Amino acid sequence: MHSIDFALASIFGLIVMYDAQGVRHQAGELAIRVNELTEEIERLKGAEDDGKLDRKEELLRERLGHQPIEVIGGAFLGIVTGGLSYVISRWKRSL
């Protein structure tokens, strides 16, 4: 494939996959630790845990990124979808 469009799409796809698996996963790990620290602070204060948090004291979302297998699955799905689109467009042009 000798196309600038293919090159740009590939680079963009790699950036998105890196972000989905790496950066967001690390942010999720950080959220887990912050939530643990929040619970520890509440415990040390001696506050009784009633299981309900105030609206502004909600816990951070811990599941932000994708697991590596999910990223690989998404990449595979994208490649298959792109390949099928290419084959269908070539088939329609030949009619």
The first five atom37 places (N, CA, C, CB, O) and aatype in JSON, in Angstrom:
{
  "aatype": [12, 8, 15, 9, 3, 13, 0, 10, 0, 15, 9, 13, 7, 10, 9, 19, 12, 18, 3, 0, 5, 7, 19, 1, 8, 5, 0, 7, 6, 10, 0, 9, 1, 19, 2, 6, 10, 16, 6, 6, 9, 6, 1, 10, 11, 7, 0, 6, 3, 3, 7, 11, 10, 3, 1, 11, 6, 6, 10, 10, 1, 6, 1, 10, 7, 8, 5, 14, 9, 6, 19, 9, 7, 7, 0, 13, 10, 7, 9, 19, 16, 7, 7, 10, 15, 18, 19, 9, 15, 1, 17, 11, 1, 15, 10],
  "atom_mask": [
    [1, 1, 1, 1, 1],
    [1, 1, 1, 1, 1],
    [1, 1, 1, 1, 1],
    [1, 1, 1, 1, 1],
    [1, 1, 1, 1, 1],
    [1, 1, 1, 1, 1],
    [1, 1, 1, 1, 1],
    [1, 1, 1, 1, 1],
    [1, 1, 1, 1, 1],
    [1, 1, 1, 1, 1],
    [1, 1, 1, 1, 1],
    [1, 1, 1, 1, 1],
    [1, 1, 1, 0, 1],
    [1, 1, 1, 1, 1],
    [1, 1, 1, 1, 1],
    [1, 1, 1, 1, 1],
    [1, 1, 1, 1, 1],
    [1, 1, 1, 1, 1],
    [1, 1, 1, 1, 1],
    [1, 1, 1, 1, 1],
    [1, 1, 1, 1, 1],
    [1, 1, 1, 0, 1],
    [1, 1, 1, 1, 1],
    [1, 1, 1, 1, 1],
    [1, 1, 1, 1, 1],
    [1, 1, 1, 1, 1],
    [1, 1, 1, 1, 1],
    [1, 1, 1, 0, 1],
    [1, 1, 1, 1, 1],
    [1, 1, 1, 1, 1],
    [1, 1, 1, 1, 1],
    [1, 1, 1, 1, 1],
    [1, 1, 1, 1, 1],
    [1, 1, 1, 1, 1],
    [1, 1, 1, 1, 1],
    [1, 1, 1, 1, 1],
    [1, 1, 1, 1, 1],
    [1, 1, 1, 1, 1],
    [1, 1, 1, 1, 1],
    [1, 1, 1, 1, 1],
    [1, 1, 1, 1, 1],
    [1, 1, 1, 1, 1],
    [1, 1, 1, 1, 1],
    [1, 1, 1, 1, 1],
    [1, 1, 1, 1, 1],
    [1, 1, 1, 0, 1],
    [1, 1, 1, 1, 1],
    [1, 1, 1, 1, 1],
    [1, 1, 1, 1, 1],
    [1, 1, 1, 1, 1],
    [1, 1, 1, 0, 1],
    [1, 1, 1, 1, 1],
    [1, 1, 1, 1, 1],
    [1, 1, 1, 1, 1],
    [1, 1, 1, 1, 1],
    [1, 1, 1, 1, 1],
    [1, 1, 1, 1, 1],
    [1, 1, 1, 1, 1],
    [1, 1, 1, 1, 1],
    [1, 1, 1, 1, 1],
    [1, 1, 1, 1, 1],
    [1, 1, 1, 1, 1],
    [1, 1, 1, 1, 1],
    [1, 1, 1, 1, 1],
    [1, 1, 1, 0, 1],
    [1, 1, 1, 1, 1],
    [1, 1, 1, 1, 1],
    [1, 1, 1, 1, 1],
    [1, 1, 1, 1, 1],
    [1, 1, 1, 1, 1],
    [1, 1, 1, 1, 1],
    [1, 1, 1, 1, 1],
    [1, 1, 1, 0, 1],
    [1, 1, 1, 0, 1],
    [1, 1, 1, 1, 1],
    [1, 1, 1, 1, 1],
    [1, 1, 1, 1, 1],
    [1, 1, 1, 0, 1],
    [1, 1, 1, 1, 1],
    [1, 1, 1, 1, 1],
    [1, 1, 1, 1, 1],
    [1, 1, 1, 0, 1],
    [1, 1, 1, 0, 1],
    [1, 1, 1, 1, 1],
    [1, 1, 1, 1, 1],
    [1, 1, 1, 1, 1],
    [1, 1, 1, 1, 1],
    [1, 1, 1, 1, 1],
    [1, 1, 1, 1, 1],
    [1, 1, 1, 1, 1],
    [1, 1, 1, 1, 1],
    [1, 1, 1, 1, 1],
    [1, 1, 1, 1, 1],
    [1, 1, 1, 1, 1],
    [1, 1, 1, 1, 1]
  ],
  "atom_positions": [
    [[0.85, -1.16, 0.0], [0.0, 0.0, 0.0], [0.9, 1.23, 0.0], [-0.97, -0.01, 1.22], [1.57, 1.52, 0.99]],
    [[0.9, 1.92, -1.08], [1.75, 3.1, -1.23], [0.87, 4.33, -1.16], [2.55, 3.06, -2.57], [0.57, 4.96, -2.17]],
    [[0.47, 4.68, 0.06], [-0.45, 5.79, 0.21], [-0.13, 6.55, 1.49], [-1.91, 5.3, 0.22], [0.13, 5.96, 2.54]],
    [[-0.16, 7.88, 1.39], [0.04, 8.7, 2.58], [-1.12, 8.51, 3.55], [0.2, 10.19, 2.19], [-0.95, 8.62, 4.76]],
    [[-2.31, 8.25, 3.01], [-3.48, 8.02, 3.86], [-3.28, 6.79, 4.75], [-4.75, 7.85, 3.01], [-3.61, 6.81, 5.94]],
    [[-2.75, 5.73, 4.16], [-2.49, 4.51, 4.94], [-1.45, 4.78, 6.02], [-2.02, 3.37, 4.01], [-1.6, 4.32, 7.16]],
    [[-0.41, 5.51, 5.68], [0.64, 5.81, 6.66], [0.09, 6.64, 7.81], [1.8, 6.55, 5.98], [0.36, 6.35, 8.97]],
    [[-0.69, 7.66, 7.49], [-1.27, 8.51, 8.54], [-2.25, 7.73, 9.41], [-1.98, 9.71, 7.92], [-2.26, 7.88, 10.63]],
    [[-3.08, 6.9, 8.79], [-4.03, 6.09, 9.55], [-3.3, 5.1, 10.46], [-4.97, 5.33, 8.61], [-3.73, 4.86, 11.59]],
    [[-2.21, 4.53, 9.98], [-1.43, 3.59, 10.8], [-0.82, 4.29, 12.01], [-0.33, 2.93, 9.96], [-0.87, 3.77, 13.12]],
    [[-0.23, 5.45, 11.78], [0.38, 6.2, 12.89], [-0.68, 6.62, 13.89], [1.13, 7.44, 12.36], [-0.48, 6.49, 15.1]],
    [[-1.81, 7.13, 13.41], [-2.9, 7.52, 14.29], [-3.4, 6.32, 15.09], [-4.05, 8.15, 13.47], [-3.65, 6.44, 16.29]],
    [[-3.54, 5.19, 14.45], [-3.99, 3.97, 15.13], [-3.03, 3.54, 16.22], [0.0, 0.0, 0.0], [-3.46, 3.14, 17.3]],
    [[-1.74, 3.61, 15.95], [-0.74, 3.24, 16.96], [-0.78, 4.18, 18.16], [0.67, 3.25, 16.34], [-0.64, 3.74, 19.3]],
    [[-0.98, 5.47, 17.91], [-1.07, 6.43, 19.0], [-2.29, 6.14, 19.87], [-1.14, 7.87, 18.46], [-2.2, 6.16, 21.09]],
    [[-3.42, 5.86, 19.23], [-4.64, 5.56, 19.97], [-4.48, 4.28, 20.79], [-5.84, 5.43, 19.02], [-4.91, 4.22, 21.94]],
    [[-3.86, 3.25, 20.2], [-3.66, 1.99, 20.93], [-2.72, 2.18, 22.11], [-3.11, 0.91, 19.99], [-2.93, 1.6, 23.18]],
    [[-1.67, 2.98, 21.92], [-0.75, 3.26, 23.03], [-1.48, 3.96, 24.16], [0.44, 4.11, 22.54], [-1.31, 3.62, 25.33]],
    [[-2.29, 4.95, 23.8], [-3.05, 5.69, 24.81], [-4.04, 4.78, 25.52], [-3.78, 6.86, 24.18], [-4.16, 4.82, 26.75]],
    [[-4.75, 3.96, 24.76], [-5.78, 3.09, 25.34], [-5.2, 2.09, 26.32], [-6.54, 2.36, 24.24], [-5.81, 1.79, 27.35]],
    [[-4.05, 1.56, 26.01], [-3.48, 0.51, 26.86], [-2.53, 1.07, 27.89], [-2.75, -0.52, 26.0], [-2.57, 0.65, 29.05]],
    [[-1.68, 1.98, 27.52], [-0.62, 2.43, 28.41], [-1.01, 3.55, 29.34], [0.0, 0.0, 0.0], [-1.07, 3.38, 30.56]],
    [[-1.27, 4.71, 28.77], [-1.5, 5.91, 29.56], [-2.75, 5.78, 30.41], [-1.6, 7.13, 28.66], [-2.71, 6.06, 31.61]],
    [[-3.84, 5.35, 29.82], [-5.09, 5.23, 30.59], [-5.01, 4.13, 31.63], [-6.26, 4.97, 29.65], [-5.59, 4.26, 32.7]],
    [[-4.29, 3.06, 31.33], [-4.13, 1.99, 32.31], [-3.38, 2.52, 33.53], [-3.38, 0.78, 31.69], [-3.74, 2.21, 34.67]],
    [[-2.35, 3.31, 33.3], [-1.6, 3.89, 34.41], [-2.47, 4.86, 35.21], [-0.36, 4.61, 33.89], [-2.36, 4.91, 36.44]],
    [[-3.32, 5.62, 34.53], [-4.24, 6.51, 35.24], [-5.2, 5.71, 36.11], [-5.03, 7.4, 34.25], [-5.56, 6.14, 37.21]],
    [[-5.63, 4.56, 35.62], [-6.49, 3.68, 36.41], [-5.79, 3.15, 37.64], [0.0, 0.0, 0.0], [-6.38, 3.06, 38.71]],
    [[-4.51, 2.78, 37.49], [-3.73, 2.32, 38.64], [-3.6, 3.43, 39.68], [-2.33, 1.85, 38.19], [-3.67, 3.18, 40.88]],
    [[-3.4, 4.65, 39.22], [-3.31, 5.79, 40.12], [-4.63, 6.02, 40.84], [-2.9, 7.06, 39.35], [-4.65, 6.32, 42.04]],
    [[-5.75, 5.87, 40.12], [-7.07, 6.04, 40.74], [-7.3, 5.0, 41.83], [-8.18, 5.93, 39.68], [-7.88, 5.31, 42.87]],
    [[-6.85, 3.77, 41.61], [-6.98, 2.73, 42.64], [-6.25, 3.16, 43.9], [-6.43, 1.37, 42.12], [-6.79, 3.05, 45.01]],
    [[-5.03, 3.64, 43.74], [-4.23, 4.05, 44.91], [-4.86, 5.25, 45.62], [-2.79, 4.39, 44.48], [-4.89, 5.29, 46.85]],
    [[-5.37, 6.22, 44.86], [-6.02, 7.39, 45.47], [-7.24, 6.95, 46.26], [-6.41, 8.43, 44.39], [-7.48, 7.44, 47.36]],
    [[-8.02, 6.03, 45.71], [-9.2, 5.53, 46.42], [-8.79, 4.81, 47.71], [-10.01, 4.58, 45.52], [-9.45, 4.96, 48.74]],
    [[-7.71, 4.03, 47.65], [-7.22, 3.35, 48.85], [-6.79, 4.36, 49.91], [-6.05, 2.41, 48.5], [-7.07, 4.18, 51.09]],
    [[-6.11, 5.42, 49.47], [-5.68, 6.45, 50.41], [-6.87, 7.18, 51.02], [-4.75, 7.44, 49.72], [-6.85, 7.51, 52.21]],
    [[-7.9, 7.43, 50.23], [-9.11, 8.08, 50.74], [-9.74, 7.22, 51.83], [-10.11, 8.33, 49.61], [-10.14, 7.74, 52.87]],
    [[-9.84, 5.93, 51.58], [-10.42, 5.03, 52.59], [-9.55, 4.97, 53.83], [-10.59, 3.62, 52.0], [-10.06, 4.9, 54.95]],
    [[-8.23, 4.99, 53.65], [-7.32, 4.95, 54.79], [-7.44, 6.23, 55.63], [-5.86, 4.78, 54.31], [-7.43, 6.17, 56.86]],
    [[-7.56, 7.36, 54.98], [-7.74, 8.63, 55.71], [-9.03, 8.61, 56.51], [-7.75, 9.82, 54.73], [-9.04, 9.01, 57.67]],
    [[-10.1, 8.13, 55.9], [-11.38, 8.04, 56.61], [-11.26, 7.1, 57.81], [-12.49, 7.55, 55.67], [-11.82, 7.37, 58.87]],
    [[-10.54, 6.01, 57.64], [-10.37, 5.05, 58.73], [-9.56, 5.67, 59.87], [-9.69, 3.77, 58.23], [-9.9, 5.5, 61.04]],
    [[-8.5, 6.39, 59.52], [-7.65, 7.01, 60.54], [-8.37, 8.15, 61.27], [-6.38, 7.53, 59.9], [-8.1, 8.4, 62.44]],
    [[-9.27, 8.83, 60.57], [-10.04, 9.89, 61.22], [-11.01, 9.32, 62.23], [-10.8, 10.71, 60.18], [-11.49, 10.03, 63.12]],
    [[-11.3, 8.05, 62.09], [-12.25, 7.42, 62.99], [-13.68, 7.59, 62.53], [0.0, 0.0, 0.0], [-14.62, 7.3, 63.27]],
    [[-13.84, 8.06, 61.3], [-15.19, 8.23, 60.77], [-15.79, 6.86, 60.5], [-15.19, 9.1, 59.48], [-15.12, 5.97, 59.97]],
    [[-17.04, 6.72, 60.85], [-17.71, 5.44, 60.63], [-18.11, 5.34, 59.17], [-18.95, 5.3, 61.55], [-18.7, 6.26, 58.61]],
    [[-17.79, 4.22, 58.56], [-18.1, 4.01, 57.14], [-19.51, 3.46, 57.02], [-17.09, 3.05, 56.48], [-19.78, 2.32, 57.37]],
    [[-20.41, 4.32, 56.51], [-21.79, 3.87, 56.33], [-22.03, 3.35, 54.92], [-22.76, 5.01, 56.63], [-23.16, 2.98, 54.57]],
    [[-20.99, 3.31, 54.12], [-21.11, 2.79, 52.76], [-21.61, 3.8, 51.76], [0.0, 0.0, 0.0], [-21.73, 3.5, 50.57]],
    [[-21.91, 5.01, 52.22], [-22.42, 6.05, 51.33], [-21.45, 7.21, 51.33], [-23.84, 6.51, 51.75], [-21.03, 7.67, 52.39]],
    [[-21.11, 7.68, 50.17], [-20.23, 8.83, 50.05], [-21.05, 10.04, 49.62], [-19.09, 8.56, 49.05], [-22.02, 9.91, 48.87]],
    [[-20.66, 11.22, 50.09], [-21.29, 12.44, 49.61], [-21.01, 12.6, 48.13], [-20.8, 13.67, 50.41], [-20.07, 12.02, 47.6]],
    [[-21.83, 13.41, 47.48], [-21.69, 13.6, 46.03], [-20.27, 14.05, 45.67], [-22.72, 14.64, 45.53], [-19.7, 13.55, 44.71]],
    [[-19.7, 14.98, 46.43], [-18.38, 15.46, 46.08], [-17.26, 14.54, 46.59], [-18.18, 16.85, 46.64], [-16.09, 14.79, 46.3]],
    [[-17.6, 13.5, 47.32], [-16.61, 12.56, 47.83], [-16.66, 11.22, 47.1], [-16.81, 12.34, 49.32], [-16.23, 10.2, 47.65]],
    [[-17.17, 11.21, 45.88], [-17.25, 9.97, 45.12], [-15.85, 9.44, 44.82], [-18.04, 10.17, 43.81], [-14.91, 10.21, 44.64]],
    [[-15.74, 8.13, 44.77], [-14.46, 7.51, 44.43], [-14.15, 7.71, 42.95], [-14.48, 6.0, 44.77], [-15.06, 7.86, 42.13]],
    [[-12.88, 7.71, 42.63], [-12.46, 7.83, 41.24], [-12.72, 6.53, 40.49], [-10.97, 8.21, 41.16], [-12.66, 5.44, 41.06]],
    [[-13.0, 6.67, 39.2], [-13.16, 5.48, 38.36], [-11.81, 4.78, 38.24], [-13.71, 5.84, 36.94], [-10.8, 5.41, 37.94]],
    [[-11.81, 3.48, 38.49], [-10.56, 2.74, 38.48], [-10.3, 2.02, 37.17], [-10.56, 1.74, 39.6], [-9.15, 1.68, 36.88]],
    [[-11.32, 1.79, 36.38], [-11.16, 1.04, 35.12], [-11.16, 2.04, 33.98], [-12.3, -0.02, 34.93], [-12.2, 2.32, 33.39]],
    [[-9.99, 2.59, 33.65], [-9.9, 3.6, 32.6], [-9.32, 3.06, 31.31], [-9.06, 4.74, 33.08], [-9.8, 3.4, 30.23]],
    [[-8.32, 2.23, 31.39], [-7.64, 1.75, 30.19], [-8.08, 0.37, 29.78], [0.0, 0.0, 0.0], [-8.94, -0.25, 30.41]],
    [[-7.47, -0.11, 28.71], [-7.76, -1.44, 28.2], [-6.62, -2.38, 28.54], [-8.0, -1.41, 26.67], [-5.47, -1.96, 28.68]],
    [[-6.95, -3.64, 28.67], [-5.94, -4.67, 28.85], [-5.28, -4.93, 27.49], [-6.56, -5.99, 29.44], [-5.89, -4.67, 26.46]],
    [[-4.04, -5.43, 27.48], [-3.35, -5.67, 26.2], [-4.14, -6.56, 25.24], [-2.0, -6.31, 26.47], [-4.13, -6.32, 24.03]],
    [[-4.83, -7.57, 25.75], [-5.61, -8.45, 24.86], [-6.76, -7.69, 24.2], [-6.16, -9.67, 25.64], [-7.12, -7.99, 23.06]],
    [[-7.33, -6.72, 24.9], [-8.4, -5.9, 24.32], [-7.86, -5.01, 23.21], [-9.08, -5.05, 25.41], [-8.52, -4.82, 22.19]],
    [[-6.67, -4.46, 23.41], [-6.05, -3.62, 22.38], [-5.72, -4.45, 21.15], [-4.78, -2.94, 22.93], [-5.95, -4.01, 20.02]],
    [[-5.18, -5.65, 21.36], [-4.87, -6.53, 20.23], [-6.15, -6.91, 19.48], [-4.13, -7.81, 20.72], [-6.17, -6.93, 18.25]],
    [[-7.2, -7.21, 20.22], [-8.49, -7.54, 19.6], [-9.03, -6.38, 18.78], [0.0, 0.0, 0.0], [-9.55, -6.57, 17.69]],
    [[-8.91, -5.17, 19.32], [-9.36, -3.98, 18.59], [-8.55, -3.74, 17.33], [0.0, 0.0, 0.0], [-9.1, -3.36, 16.3]],
    [[-7.24, -3.95, 17.42], [-6.39, -3.79, 16.24], [-6.75, -4.82, 15.18], [-4.9, -3.92, 16.63], [-6.83, -4.49, 13.99]],
    [[-6.97, -6.05, 15.59], [-7.36, -7.11, 14.65], [-8.69, -6.77, 13.99], [-7.45, -8.47, 15.38], [-8.84, -6.93, 12.78]],
    [[-9.66, -6.32, 14.79], [-10.96, -5.94, 14.24], [-10.82, -4.8, 13.23], [-11.92, -5.52, 15.37], [-11.48, -4.8, 12.19]],
    [[-9.97, -3.82, 13.54], [-9.74, -2.72, 12.62], [-9.11, -3.16, 11.31], [0.0, 0.0, 0.0], [-9.48, -2.69, 10.24]],
    [[-8.15, -4.07, 11.4], [-7.49, -4.59, 10.19], [-8.48, -5.36, 9.33], [-6.3, -5.48, 10.57], [-8.51, -5.2, 8.11]],
    [[-9.29, -6.21, 9.97], [-10.29, -6.99, 9.23], [-11.31, -6.07, 8.58], [-11.0, -8.0, 10.16], [-11.66, -6.25, 7.41]],
    [[-11.8, -5.09, 9.32], [-12.79, -4.15, 8.78], [-12.21, -3.37, 7.61], [-13.27, -3.19, 9.88], [-12.87, -3.19, 6.59]],
    [[-10.97, -2.89, 7.77], [-10.33, -2.16, 6.68], [-10.12, -3.03, 5.45], [0.0, 0.0, 0.0], [-10.34, -2.58, 4.33]],
    [[-9.69, -4.26, 5.67], [-9.49, -5.19, 4.55], [-10.78, -5.49, 3.81], [0.0, 0.0, 0.0], [-10.82, -5.5, 2.58]],
    [[-11.85, -5.74, 4.57], [-13.15, -6.0, 3.94], [-13.65, -4.78, 3.18], [-14.18, -6.4, 5.0], [-14.19, -4.92, 2.08]],
    [[-13.46, -3.6, 3.73], [-13.87, -2.38, 3.03], [-13.12, -2.23, 1.72], [-13.64, -1.14, 3.92], [-13.7, -1.84, 0.7]],
    [[-11.84, -2.52, 1.75], [-11.02, -2.43, 0.54], [-11.49, -3.42, -0.51], [-9.54, -2.67, 0.88], [-11.64, -3.07, -1.68]],
    [[-11.71, -4.67, -0.1], [-12.15, -5.71, -1.04], [-13.51, -5.36, -1.63], [-12.2, -7.08, -0.34], [-13.73, -5.52, -2.83]],
    [[-14.43, -4.89, -0.81], [-15.77, -4.55, -1.29], [-15.71, -3.37, -2.26], [-16.71, -4.21, -0.11], [-16.4, -3.37, -3.28]],
    [[-14.88, -2.36, -1.95], [-14.79, -1.2, -2.85], [-14.17, -1.6, -4.19], [-13.95, -0.09, -2.21], [-14.6, -1.1, -5.24]],
    [[-13.19, -2.49, -4.19], [-12.6, -2.97, -5.45], [-13.61, -3.8, -6.23], [-11.34, -3.8, -5.17], [-13.67, -3.72, -7.46]],
    [[-14.41, -4.59, -5.53], [-15.41, -5.43, -6.17], [-16.49, -4.55, -6.82], [-16.05, -6.4, -5.16], [-16.93, -4.84, -7.93]],
    [[-16.92, -3.48, -6.13], [-17.95, -2.59, -6.69], [-17.44, -1.85, -7.92], [-18.41, -1.59, -5.63], [-18.2, -1.62, -8.85]],
    [[-16.17, -1.49, -7.93], [-15.6, -0.79, -9.09], [-15.53, -1.69, -10.31], [-14.21, -0.26, -8.75], [-15.61, -1.21, -11.44]],
    [[-15.38, -2.99, -10.09], [-15.26, -3.9, -11.23], [-16.61, -4.22, -11.87], [-14.59, -5.19, -10.78], [-16.66, -4.79, -12.96]],
    [[-17.71, -3.86, -11.21], [-19.04, -4.13, -11.77], [-19.42, -3.16, -12.81], [-20.08, -4.12, -10.71], [-20.51, -3.26, -13.38]]
  ]
}
